[in-house]
Protein backbone atom coordinates (compact mmCIF):
# COMPACT_ATOMS: atom_id res chain seq x y z
CA UNK A 1 0.00 0.00 0.00
CA UNK A 2 1.20 3.52 -0.76
CA UNK A 3 2.28 5.82 1.99
CA UNK A 4 -0.83 6.83 3.91
CA UNK A 5 -1.83 10.46 3.85
CA UNK A 6 -0.23 12.12 6.91
CA UNK A 7 -2.79 14.88 7.35
CA UNK A 8 -5.66 12.38 7.42
CA UNK A 9 -3.94 10.02 9.81
CA UNK A 10 -3.33 12.97 12.10
CA UNK A 11 -7.08 13.34 12.40
CA UNK A 12 -7.71 9.74 13.43
CA UNK A 13 -7.85 10.50 17.18
CA UNK A 14 -10.48 13.16 16.44
CA UNK A 15 -12.65 10.90 14.33
CA UNK A 16 -12.38 7.94 16.67
CA UNK A 17 -13.32 4.30 16.15
CA UNK A 18 -15.34 3.57 19.30
CA UNK A 19 -18.33 1.46 18.32
CA UNK A 20 -21.91 2.08 19.31
CA UNK A 21 -23.36 -1.19 20.63
CA UNK A 22 -26.89 -2.57 20.74
CA UNK A 23 -28.39 -5.31 22.89
CA UNK A 24 -26.25 -8.41 22.83
CA UNK A 25 -23.04 -6.48 22.26
CA UNK A 26 -23.49 -6.17 18.50
CA UNK A 27 -22.25 -3.15 16.58
CA UNK A 28 -25.22 -0.91 15.73
CA UNK A 29 -25.88 -1.39 12.02
CA UNK A 30 -25.67 2.33 11.17
CA UNK A 31 -23.00 3.30 13.67
CA UNK A 32 -20.93 6.04 12.05
CA UNK A 33 -18.21 5.91 14.70
CA UNK A 34 -16.95 2.59 13.35
CA UNK A 35 -16.64 0.75 10.04
CA UNK A 36 -18.88 -2.24 9.47
CA UNK A 37 -18.16 -5.47 7.65
CA UNK A 38 -20.39 -7.48 5.30
CA UNK A 39 -19.15 -10.83 3.96
CA UNK A 40 -21.05 -12.50 1.10
CA UNK A 41 -20.59 -16.08 -0.01
CA UNK A 42 -21.80 -17.32 -3.42
CA UNK A 43 -21.56 -20.95 -4.56
CA UNK A 44 -20.21 -19.79 -7.94
CA UNK A 45 -17.11 -17.81 -8.87
CA UNK A 46 -18.95 -16.08 -11.72
CA UNK A 47 -21.04 -13.95 -9.39
CA UNK A 48 -20.41 -10.69 -11.27
CA UNK A 49 -21.78 -12.14 -14.52
CA UNK A 50 -24.84 -13.50 -12.71
CA UNK A 51 -25.56 -10.17 -11.02
CA UNK A 52 -25.04 -8.25 -14.27
CA UNK A 53 -27.56 -10.53 -15.98
CA UNK A 54 -30.13 -10.08 -13.22
CA UNK A 55 -29.63 -6.30 -13.25
CA UNK A 56 -30.13 -6.05 -17.01
CA UNK A 57 -32.89 -8.57 -17.61
CA UNK A 58 -35.09 -8.65 -14.55
CA UNK A 59 -35.78 -8.04 -10.88
CA UNK A 60 -34.67 -11.42 -9.49
CA UNK A 61 -32.05 -11.85 -6.78
CA UNK A 62 -29.13 -14.21 -6.41
CA UNK A 63 -29.29 -16.33 -3.28
CA UNK A 64 -26.28 -16.16 -0.99
CA UNK A 65 -25.07 -16.60 2.56
CA UNK A 66 -23.67 -13.59 4.34
CA UNK A 67 -22.57 -12.16 7.64
CA UNK A 68 -23.06 -8.64 8.98
CA UNK A 69 -20.48 -7.66 11.58
CA UNK A 70 -20.02 -11.35 12.35
CA UNK A 71 -23.72 -12.27 12.53
CA UNK A 72 -24.49 -14.99 9.94
CA UNK A 73 -27.55 -15.31 7.69
CA UNK A 74 -28.42 -18.03 5.18
CA UNK A 75 -30.59 -17.71 2.09
CA UNK A 76 -30.34 -13.94 1.68
CA UNK A 77 -30.99 -12.35 -1.72
CA UNK A 78 -28.70 -9.89 -3.47
CA UNK A 79 -28.68 -7.91 -6.71
CA UNK A 80 -27.04 -4.85 -8.18
CA UNK A 81 -29.05 -1.67 -7.78
CA UNK A 82 -28.90 1.86 -9.10
CA UNK A 83 -29.27 3.68 -12.40
CA UNK A 84 -26.45 6.20 -12.89
CA UNK A 85 -24.31 4.34 -10.35
CA UNK A 86 -24.46 0.87 -11.98
CA UNK A 87 -21.53 -0.14 -14.22
CA UNK A 88 -21.53 -3.31 -16.31
CA UNK A 89 -18.71 -5.73 -15.59
CA UNK A 90 -17.53 -4.04 -12.39
CA UNK A 91 -17.27 -5.60 -8.95
CA UNK A 92 -17.67 -2.24 -7.23
CA UNK A 93 -21.38 -1.76 -7.91
CA UNK A 94 -24.12 -0.75 -5.48
CA UNK A 95 -25.99 -3.68 -3.91
CA UNK A 96 -29.50 -4.34 -2.67
CA UNK A 97 -29.64 -7.10 -0.04
CA UNK A 98 -32.78 -8.80 1.29
CA UNK A 99 -32.17 -10.83 4.42
CA UNK A 100 -35.74 -12.17 4.20
CA UNK A 101 -35.34 -13.47 0.64
CA UNK A 102 -36.02 -17.08 1.68
CA UNK A 103 -36.87 -16.63 5.37
CA UNK A 104 -39.68 -14.10 5.84
CA UNK A 105 -38.64 -13.41 9.44
CA UNK A 106 -34.92 -12.86 8.89
CA UNK A 107 -33.69 -9.44 10.00
CA UNK A 108 -30.65 -7.71 11.47
CA UNK A 109 -31.60 -5.45 14.38
CA UNK A 110 -35.04 -5.09 12.80
CA UNK A 111 -33.78 -4.36 9.28
CA UNK A 112 -34.67 -6.79 6.50
CA UNK A 113 -33.30 -4.80 3.55
CA UNK A 114 -29.86 -3.22 3.11
CA UNK A 115 -28.93 -0.67 0.47
CA UNK A 116 -25.20 -0.49 -0.25
CA UNK A 117 -23.89 2.53 -2.18
CA UNK A 118 -20.67 2.47 -4.19
CA UNK A 119 -20.28 6.28 -3.88
CA UNK A 120 -19.81 6.59 -7.64
CA UNK A 121 -18.28 9.88 -8.83
CA UNK A 122 -17.36 10.86 -5.30
CA UNK A 123 -13.57 10.86 -4.92
CA UNK A 124 -13.95 12.17 -1.36
CA UNK A 125 -16.18 9.26 -0.24
CA UNK A 126 -17.99 11.66 2.13
CA UNK A 127 -20.72 13.31 0.05
CA UNK A 128 -23.52 10.89 0.92
CA UNK A 129 -22.70 10.64 4.62
CA UNK A 130 -22.07 14.38 5.08
CA UNK A 131 -25.29 15.37 3.30
CA UNK A 132 -27.35 12.93 5.34
CA UNK A 133 -25.84 14.07 8.63
CA UNK A 134 -26.74 17.67 7.84
CA UNK A 135 -30.19 16.84 6.46
CA UNK A 136 -31.11 14.80 9.55
CA UNK A 137 -31.10 18.03 11.58
CA UNK A 138 -34.12 19.23 9.64
CA UNK A 139 -36.25 16.32 8.40
CA UNK A 140 -36.49 12.51 8.66
CA UNK A 141 -33.51 11.18 6.70
CA UNK A 142 -32.03 7.69 6.27
CA UNK A 143 -28.89 6.99 8.27
CA UNK A 144 -25.61 6.16 6.51
CA UNK A 145 -22.29 4.67 7.57
CA UNK A 146 -19.26 2.92 6.10
CA UNK A 147 -18.81 -0.80 5.60
CA UNK A 148 -16.16 -3.05 4.11
CA UNK A 149 -17.55 -5.53 1.57
CA UNK A 150 -16.13 -9.02 0.95
CA UNK A 151 -17.34 -11.53 -1.65
CA UNK A 152 -16.08 -15.13 -1.44
CA UNK A 153 -13.39 -13.86 0.97
CA UNK A 154 -12.16 -11.24 -1.53
CA UNK A 155 -12.15 -7.64 -0.29
CA UNK A 156 -14.02 -5.75 -3.00
CA UNK A 157 -14.00 -2.34 -1.37
CA UNK A 158 -15.23 0.27 1.06
CA UNK A 159 -18.92 1.08 0.55
CA UNK A 160 -21.61 3.21 2.18
CA UNK A 161 -24.43 1.40 3.96
CA UNK A 162 -27.55 3.56 3.56
CA UNK A 163 -30.68 2.89 5.58
CA UNK A 164 -33.40 1.50 3.33
CA UNK A 165 -36.57 3.56 2.94
CA UNK A 166 -38.79 0.65 3.90
CA UNK A 167 -40.15 -1.20 6.94
CA UNK A 168 -38.14 -0.13 9.98
CA UNK A 169 -37.24 3.33 8.67
CA UNK A 170 -40.89 4.15 7.95
CA UNK A 171 -42.07 2.75 11.27
CA UNK A 172 -39.43 4.65 13.24
CA UNK A 173 -39.95 7.99 11.49
CA UNK A 174 -43.66 7.93 10.61
CA UNK A 175 -45.19 5.30 12.95
CA UNK A 176 -46.37 3.12 10.05
CA UNK A 177 -44.95 1.18 7.14
CA UNK A 178 -48.02 -0.10 5.30
CA UNK A 179 -49.11 2.98 3.38
CA UNK A 180 -48.43 4.19 -0.17
CA UNK A 181 -44.73 4.68 -0.96
CA UNK A 182 -43.33 5.92 -4.26
CA UNK A 183 -39.76 6.37 -5.47
CA UNK A 184 -39.15 9.00 -8.14
CA UNK A 185 -37.18 7.54 -11.02
CA UNK A 186 -37.41 4.11 -12.64
CA UNK A 187 -34.33 1.91 -13.06
CA UNK A 188 -35.79 -0.21 -15.88
CA UNK A 189 -37.65 2.56 -17.67
CA UNK A 190 -39.79 1.67 -20.69
CA UNK A 191 -40.87 4.17 -23.38
CA UNK A 192 -43.88 6.14 -22.13
CA UNK A 193 -47.18 5.75 -24.04
CA UNK A 194 -47.70 8.50 -26.61
CA UNK A 195 -50.60 9.87 -24.56
CA UNK A 196 -48.27 10.57 -21.61
CA UNK A 197 -45.99 13.57 -21.14
CA UNK A 198 -42.50 12.59 -22.18
CA UNK A 199 -39.29 12.68 -20.11
CA UNK A 200 -40.83 14.37 -17.07
CA UNK A 201 -39.49 11.85 -14.50
CA UNK A 202 -40.82 12.48 -10.98
CA UNK A 203 -41.72 16.12 -11.56
CA UNK A 204 -45.31 15.58 -10.34
CA UNK A 205 -46.90 17.15 -13.38
CA UNK A 206 -50.53 16.06 -13.50
CA UNK A 207 -51.53 13.17 -15.80
CA UNK A 208 -55.09 11.98 -16.43
CA UNK A 209 -53.92 8.45 -17.23
CA UNK A 210 -52.77 6.54 -14.16
CA UNK A 211 -50.46 4.43 -16.32
CA UNK A 212 -48.33 7.50 -17.01
CA UNK A 213 -47.16 7.53 -13.39
CA UNK A 214 -45.70 4.04 -13.82
CA UNK A 215 -43.14 5.49 -16.23
CA UNK A 216 -41.83 7.97 -13.68
CA UNK A 217 -42.26 6.40 -10.22
CA UNK A 218 -41.73 3.00 -8.69
CA UNK A 219 -44.51 1.76 -6.41
CA UNK A 220 -42.62 0.56 -3.33
CA UNK A 221 -45.49 0.32 -0.83
CA UNK A 222 -49.24 -0.04 -1.09
CA UNK A 223 -51.07 -1.22 -4.20
CA UNK A 224 -52.56 1.86 -5.84
CA UNK A 225 -51.36 4.67 -8.09
CA UNK A 226 -54.31 6.89 -7.15
CA UNK A 227 -52.62 8.65 -4.19
CA UNK A 228 -49.72 9.97 -6.28
CA UNK A 229 -52.13 11.14 -8.96
CA UNK A 230 -54.24 12.95 -6.35
CA UNK A 231 -51.12 14.66 -4.99
CA UNK A 232 -50.24 15.84 -8.51
CA UNK A 233 -53.80 17.04 -9.08
CA UNK A 234 -53.90 19.12 -5.91
CA UNK A 235 -50.39 20.46 -6.45
CA UNK A 236 -51.12 21.61 -9.99
CA UNK A 237 -54.84 22.46 -9.91
CA UNK A 238 -55.86 23.06 -6.29
CA UNK A 239 -52.70 24.23 -4.53
CA UNK A 240 -54.64 26.15 -1.84
CA UNK A 241 -55.42 22.72 -0.33
CA UNK A 242 -51.91 21.30 -0.65
CA UNK A 243 -51.45 21.13 3.16
CA UNK A 244 -54.11 18.41 3.25
CA UNK A 245 -52.06 16.03 1.08
CA UNK A 246 -48.43 17.11 1.60
CA UNK A 247 -46.23 18.04 4.55
CA UNK A 248 -45.31 21.39 3.04
CA UNK A 249 -42.73 22.45 5.62
CA UNK A 250 -40.72 19.25 5.28
CA UNK A 251 -40.96 19.54 1.50
CA UNK A 252 -39.54 23.06 1.70
CA UNK A 253 -36.72 21.73 3.87
CA UNK A 254 -35.96 19.04 1.26
CA UNK A 255 -35.88 21.60 -1.54
CA UNK A 256 -33.72 23.98 0.50
CA UNK A 257 -31.21 21.23 1.34
CA UNK A 258 -30.98 20.18 -2.32
CA UNK A 259 -30.39 23.77 -3.40
CA UNK A 260 -27.82 24.73 -0.76
CA UNK A 261 -25.75 21.57 -1.19
CA UNK A 262 -26.15 21.53 -4.98
CA UNK A 263 -27.83 18.14 -5.10
CA UNK A 264 -29.10 18.13 -8.68
CA UNK A 265 -29.65 14.37 -8.91
CA UNK A 266 -32.90 15.15 -7.12
CA UNK A 267 -36.21 16.92 -7.67
CA UNK A 268 -34.23 20.14 -8.15
CA UNK A 269 -32.41 18.77 -11.22
CA UNK A 270 -33.31 15.41 -12.71
CA UNK A 271 -36.68 15.21 -10.84
CA UNK A 272 -35.61 11.77 -9.58
CA UNK A 273 -34.03 10.19 -6.50
CA UNK A 274 -36.50 11.00 -3.74
CA UNK A 275 -39.33 9.14 -2.01
CA UNK A 276 -42.88 10.15 -1.12
CA UNK A 277 -44.58 8.28 1.74
CA UNK A 278 -48.23 8.81 2.62
CA UNK A 279 -48.39 8.91 6.41
CA UNK A 280 -51.24 7.91 8.72
CA UNK A 281 -52.71 11.41 8.47
CA UNK A 282 -53.10 11.36 4.68
CA UNK A 283 -50.13 13.64 3.96
CA UNK A 284 -47.14 12.75 1.81
CA UNK A 285 -43.75 12.95 3.50
CA UNK A 286 -40.65 13.58 1.32
CA UNK A 287 -37.50 11.51 1.86
CA UNK A 288 -34.10 12.28 0.32
CA UNK A 289 -32.27 9.48 -1.51
CA UNK A 290 -29.13 8.68 -3.56
CA UNK A 291 -26.91 11.52 -2.41
CA UNK A 292 -23.55 10.41 -3.82
CA UNK A 293 -23.82 13.06 -6.57
CA UNK A 294 -24.54 15.94 -4.17
CA UNK A 295 -22.14 18.86 -3.67
CA UNK A 296 -21.96 19.34 -7.43
CA UNK A 297 -21.23 15.75 -8.44
CA UNK A 298 -24.05 16.13 -10.96
CA UNK A 299 -24.14 19.49 -12.73
CA UNK A 300 -27.34 19.78 -14.76
CA UNK A 301 -30.46 21.58 -13.50
CA UNK A 302 -32.79 19.66 -15.83
CA UNK A 303 -32.32 21.84 -18.91
CA UNK A 304 -29.46 23.34 -20.88
CA UNK A 305 -25.78 22.56 -20.52
CA UNK A 306 -24.01 21.36 -17.40
CA UNK A 307 -22.89 24.15 -15.10
CA UNK A 308 -19.24 24.87 -14.43
CA UNK A 309 -17.91 25.35 -10.90
CA UNK A 310 -18.75 29.05 -10.84
CA UNK A 311 -22.28 28.27 -12.00
CA UNK A 312 -22.67 25.70 -9.22
CA UNK A 313 -21.31 28.10 -6.62
CA UNK A 314 -23.81 30.72 -7.76
CA UNK A 315 -26.78 28.41 -8.29
CA UNK A 316 -29.97 30.47 -7.97
CA UNK A 317 -31.67 29.83 -4.59
CA UNK A 318 -34.96 30.25 -6.47
CA UNK A 319 -34.05 27.74 -9.18
CA UNK A 320 -37.28 26.58 -10.93
CA UNK A 321 -39.44 29.07 -9.01
CA UNK A 322 -40.99 30.16 -12.33
CA UNK A 323 -40.81 26.75 -14.02
CA UNK A 324 -44.28 25.19 -14.52
CA UNK A 325 -42.58 21.84 -15.21
CA UNK A 326 -41.31 21.73 -11.61
CA UNK A 327 -44.60 22.31 -9.75
CA UNK A 328 -43.30 21.13 -6.39
CA UNK A 329 -41.13 24.25 -6.43
CA UNK A 330 -43.04 26.73 -8.58
CA UNK A 331 -46.50 26.02 -7.17
CA UNK A 332 -45.38 26.05 -3.54
CA UNK A 333 -43.29 29.20 -3.90
CA UNK A 334 -46.16 31.12 -5.49
CA UNK A 335 -47.41 31.55 -1.94
CA UNK A 336 -45.42 34.50 -0.46
CA UNK A 337 -45.36 32.89 2.99
CA UNK A 338 -44.08 29.56 1.63
CA UNK A 339 -41.37 31.47 -0.22
CA UNK A 340 -40.29 33.20 3.00
CA UNK A 341 -40.23 29.89 4.85
CA UNK A 342 -38.15 28.26 2.12
CA UNK A 343 -35.64 31.13 2.14
CA UNK A 344 -35.51 30.99 5.95
CA UNK A 345 -34.59 27.31 5.70
CA UNK A 346 -31.83 28.10 3.22
CA UNK A 347 -30.44 30.79 5.52
CA UNK A 348 -30.51 28.45 8.53
CA UNK A 349 -28.79 25.58 6.70
CA UNK A 350 -26.00 27.89 5.51
CA UNK A 351 -25.48 29.61 8.86
CA UNK A 352 -25.54 26.43 10.97
CA UNK A 353 -23.35 24.26 8.74
CA UNK A 354 -21.36 26.24 6.16
CA UNK A 355 -20.73 29.80 7.28
CA UNK A 356 -18.88 28.46 10.33
CA UNK A 357 -16.88 25.87 8.37
CA UNK A 358 -18.22 22.92 10.38
CA UNK A 359 -18.92 20.93 7.22
CA UNK A 360 -15.26 20.96 6.16
CA UNK A 361 -14.08 19.88 9.60
CA UNK A 362 -16.58 17.02 9.53
CA UNK A 363 -15.58 15.99 5.99
CA UNK A 364 -11.95 15.74 7.09
CA UNK A 365 -12.93 13.68 10.14
CA UNK A 366 -14.84 11.22 7.95
CA UNK A 367 -11.95 10.88 5.54
CA UNK A 368 -9.53 10.29 8.39
CA UNK A 369 -11.70 7.44 9.66
CA UNK A 370 -11.85 5.65 6.30
CA UNK A 371 -8.44 6.37 4.79
CA UNK A 372 -6.89 2.93 5.53
CA UNK A 373 -9.71 0.69 4.20
CA UNK A 374 -10.19 3.08 1.27
CA UNK A 375 -6.58 2.83 0.14
CA UNK A 376 -6.70 -0.96 0.55
CA UNK A 377 -9.62 -1.03 -1.92
CA UNK A 378 -8.15 -2.28 -5.25
CA UNK A 379 -11.43 -1.55 -7.04
CA UNK A 380 -11.66 2.11 -6.03
CA UNK A 381 -12.16 4.57 -8.85
CA UNK A 382 -9.79 7.28 -7.65
CA UNK A 383 -6.16 7.56 -6.67
CA UNK A 384 -4.76 8.40 -3.27
CA UNK A 385 -3.94 11.89 -4.57
CA UNK A 386 -7.53 12.42 -5.77
CA UNK A 387 -8.90 11.23 -2.43
CA UNK A 388 -6.53 13.53 -0.55
CA UNK A 389 -7.31 16.64 -2.61
CA UNK A 390 -11.04 16.08 -3.16
CA UNK A 391 -12.20 18.21 -0.24
CA UNK A 392 -10.24 21.26 -1.36
CA UNK A 393 -10.11 21.14 -5.16
CA UNK A 394 -11.64 19.81 -8.37
CA UNK A 395 -10.84 16.20 -9.31
CA UNK A 396 -10.85 14.81 -12.86
CA UNK A 397 -10.05 16.38 -16.19
CA UNK A 398 -13.31 15.27 -17.80
CA UNK A 399 -15.73 14.80 -14.91
CA UNK A 400 -14.38 17.84 -13.03
CA UNK A 401 -15.97 16.95 -9.70
CA UNK A 402 -15.66 20.06 -7.52
CA UNK A 403 -13.91 19.97 -4.19
CA UNK A 404 -16.54 20.18 -1.45
CA UNK A 405 -14.91 23.15 0.30
CA UNK A 406 -14.03 24.74 -3.04
CA UNK A 407 -17.75 24.68 -3.87
CA UNK A 408 -19.34 25.42 -0.53
CA UNK A 409 -17.11 28.17 0.82
CA UNK A 410 -17.94 30.31 -2.20
CA UNK A 411 -21.55 29.15 -2.25
CA UNK A 412 -22.15 30.09 1.39
CA UNK A 413 -20.89 33.61 0.74
CA UNK A 414 -23.00 33.89 -2.41
CA UNK A 415 -26.19 32.78 -0.67
CA UNK A 416 -25.79 34.96 2.42
CA UNK A 417 -25.30 38.00 0.19
CA UNK A 418 -28.08 37.13 -2.25
CA UNK A 419 -30.80 39.84 -2.40
CA UNK A 420 -33.48 37.25 -1.58
CA UNK A 421 -31.69 36.33 1.65
CA UNK A 422 -30.56 39.66 3.08
CA UNK A 423 -33.84 40.70 4.75
CA UNK A 424 -33.40 40.45 8.52
CA UNK A 425 -36.00 38.27 10.26
CA UNK A 426 -37.67 39.14 13.54
CA UNK A 427 -36.24 37.58 16.67
CA UNK A 428 -38.61 35.77 19.00
CA UNK A 429 -37.90 36.37 22.69
CA UNK A 430 -39.49 36.39 26.15
CA UNK A 431 -41.47 33.22 25.44
CA UNK A 432 -43.44 32.36 28.57
CA UNK A 433 -46.11 29.89 29.65
CA UNK A 434 -48.68 31.01 32.20
CA UNK A 435 -48.30 28.99 35.40
CA UNK A 436 -50.08 28.86 38.73
CA UNK A 437 -49.02 31.75 40.90
CA UNK A 438 -47.49 31.18 44.31
CA UNK A 439 -50.17 30.45 46.95
CA UNK A 440 -52.84 30.28 44.18
CA UNK A 441 -55.20 27.35 44.97
CA UNK A 442 -56.84 26.98 41.56
CA UNK A 443 -54.58 25.17 39.07
CA UNK A 444 -54.23 26.34 35.50
CA UNK A 445 -56.25 24.10 33.18
CA UNK A 446 -54.63 24.93 29.84
CA UNK A 447 -51.54 26.29 28.11
CA UNK A 448 -51.22 30.04 27.69
CA UNK A 449 -48.24 31.29 25.69
CA UNK A 450 -46.91 34.79 25.25
CA UNK A 451 -43.97 35.82 23.07
CA UNK A 452 -42.31 39.00 21.90
CA UNK A 453 -40.71 39.75 18.53
CA UNK A 454 -38.73 42.69 17.19
CA UNK A 455 -38.21 44.25 13.72
CA UNK A 456 -41.87 45.09 13.17
CA UNK A 457 -43.48 41.63 13.09
CA UNK A 458 -46.69 41.32 11.09
CA UNK A 459 -47.94 37.93 12.31
CA UNK A 460 -47.01 35.16 14.71
CA UNK A 461 -48.18 31.54 14.75
CA UNK A 462 -48.09 28.83 17.39
CA UNK A 463 -47.67 25.26 16.14
CA UNK A 464 -48.57 22.69 18.77
CA UNK A 465 -49.56 19.09 19.40
CA UNK A 466 -50.70 17.25 22.51
CA UNK A 467 -49.74 13.85 21.11
CA UNK A 468 -46.27 13.22 19.68
CA UNK A 469 -47.76 10.89 17.05
CA UNK A 470 -50.01 13.63 15.64
CA UNK A 471 -49.09 16.43 13.23
CA UNK A 472 -48.75 19.95 14.56
CA UNK A 473 -51.81 22.21 14.60
CA UNK A 474 -51.36 25.78 13.40
CA UNK A 475 -52.84 28.62 15.48
CA UNK A 476 -52.61 32.34 14.67
CA UNK A 477 -51.55 34.19 17.84
CA UNK A 478 -53.35 37.38 18.88
CA UNK A 479 -51.51 40.60 19.49
CA UNK A 480 -51.35 41.45 23.18
CA UNK A 481 -51.32 45.09 24.23
CA UNK A 482 -48.20 45.59 26.29
CA UNK A 483 -46.34 48.52 27.76
CA UNK A 484 -42.64 49.31 27.68
CA UNK A 485 -42.01 47.75 24.27
CA UNK A 486 -39.20 49.14 22.18
CA UNK A 487 -39.83 50.55 18.73
CA UNK A 488 -40.71 47.76 16.32
CA UNK A 489 -41.57 45.24 19.05
CA UNK A 490 -44.92 43.48 19.43
CA UNK A 491 -46.17 40.87 21.89
CA UNK A 492 -48.48 37.98 20.99
CA UNK A 493 -50.59 35.52 22.96
CA UNK A 494 -52.28 32.15 22.37
CA UNK A 495 -54.30 29.72 24.48
CA UNK A 496 -54.50 25.94 24.03
CA UNK A 497 -57.00 23.82 25.92
CA UNK A 498 -55.52 20.89 27.84
CA UNK A 499 -57.30 17.55 27.64
CA UNK A 500 -56.26 16.36 31.10
CA UNK A 501 -54.24 17.31 34.17
CA UNK A 502 -51.25 15.30 32.90
CA UNK A 503 -51.26 16.86 29.44
CA UNK A 504 -47.95 17.61 27.71
CA UNK A 505 -47.60 19.98 24.79
CA UNK A 506 -44.92 20.19 22.11
CA UNK A 507 -44.72 23.51 20.32
CA UNK A 508 -42.77 25.95 18.22
CA UNK A 509 -43.39 29.49 17.01
CA UNK A 510 -43.07 31.18 13.63
CA UNK A 511 -42.99 34.96 13.19
CA UNK A 512 -43.25 36.94 9.96
CA UNK A 513 -42.17 40.48 9.17
CA UNK A 514 -42.21 42.32 5.84
CA UNK A 515 -39.14 40.54 4.49
CA UNK A 516 -38.62 37.22 6.25
CA UNK A 517 -39.81 34.62 8.74
CA UNK A 518 -38.06 33.11 11.75
CA UNK A 519 -38.68 30.12 14.02
CA UNK A 520 -38.39 29.53 17.74
CA UNK A 521 -36.69 27.31 18.66
CA UNK A 522 -34.45 27.12 15.59
CA UNK A 523 -34.12 23.35 16.08
CA UNK A 524 -37.90 22.86 15.98
CA UNK A 525 -37.81 20.14 13.25
CA UNK A 526 -36.22 17.67 15.68
CA UNK A 527 -36.38 19.41 19.07
CA UNK A 528 -39.59 21.39 19.57
CA UNK A 529 -40.16 22.84 23.02
CA UNK A 530 -42.08 20.73 25.53
CA UNK A 531 -44.16 21.75 28.55
CA UNK A 532 -46.08 19.59 31.02
CA UNK A 533 -49.23 21.01 32.56
CA UNK A 534 -48.24 19.44 35.88
CA UNK A 535 -45.03 21.49 35.89
CA UNK A 536 -47.01 24.70 35.39
CA UNK A 537 -49.05 23.86 38.48
CA UNK A 538 -46.17 23.18 40.86
PyMOL commands that set and color helices and strands:
alter all, ss='L'
color gray80, all
select helices_A, chain A and resi 6-9+12-15+23-25+47-57+127-135+167-174+210-215+226-237+239-244+248-260+309-313+327-333+336-353+358-375+384-389+404-416+419-421+533-536
alter helices_A, ss='H'
color red, helices_A
select strands_A, chain A and resi 36-41+62-68+71-80+95-98+113-117+144-151+154-163+181-184+217-221+274-278+284-288+428-433+446-453+459-465+473-476+478-480+490-497+504-512+517-520+529-532
alter strands_A, ss='S'
color yellow, strands_A
deselect
rebuild
show_as cartoon
